[in-house]
Amino acid sequence: MDKNEFTELLKGYRENFEEINSDEVFFLTKEAMKYIGDADPTIRDNLVYPYIEHVINSGLLKPEEIKEISTTCLENITIKCRKFDDSIFCRTFSMLVIAAIINYHRKSPVFSLPELEGMFNRVIDSYQSDFDVRGYINKKGWAHGAAHGADALLQFAMLREANAEMLLKILFALQKKATISYYGYIHNEDDRMARVAVAVLKRRQISDSKVFSWLQRFRMKKEKSYSNIIRKNNIRSFLSCLYFRLYGDNRFDGLNQEIAKIIISNN
């Protein structure tokens, strides 16, 4: 089935994916994964991803089929280069599929602990290594390199299987992403990342000393350069989002005081 035939088929079902014959669901899902990174947003955003998300959330795939789709996603997010190009769409939308898969696993377990840990490590490695963090790309739509990966990390952060080591890795990955100096976040990436940090912190599995130590990594040296301005704005935006998401929860009053001190110190 070529792309035109496939997209026309999905268009016919767009209003009601439930009409798809159950015997065809997995075949169509594998076909959809071929176009998960299509540069045309009308295909990627409006047809392919909504279909894949629906069949996962609705429990229309068997456990072994979900595992096969997850394997494809993990292959897709492997970093093959450090440049800005259309391959970003395949990586970031595969991250969204992983987020949907882990969200489904949280309700209806599919993976063993070793399998989850393997997936988690692949996601963390990709998220930290991916250089392309663009948000919206003219004529091609949302890439959201930082945000979509954060959505996947959010699901891992909420796993009952997540231990302190995994949660700490998530915080360090967010810190690395939030402190880049070559791109300024302008498409709500800061808040998408901050909500992951909040999910981690509210698990209360990481000691206060380690959390405060992590927070110190956002302190900046006083340097006047264009790249430093970008980094400072990214840090301020992330920490501000984190502050207000924690505001009102008295368990984090001390942490929020430290966040405010760092924001002021960096200015």
Summary of the structure (lengths in Angstrom):
residues: 267
radius of gyration: 19.5
end to end distance: 56.3
largest distance: 61.7
contacts: 828
relative contact order: 0.08
helix: 69%
strand: 1%
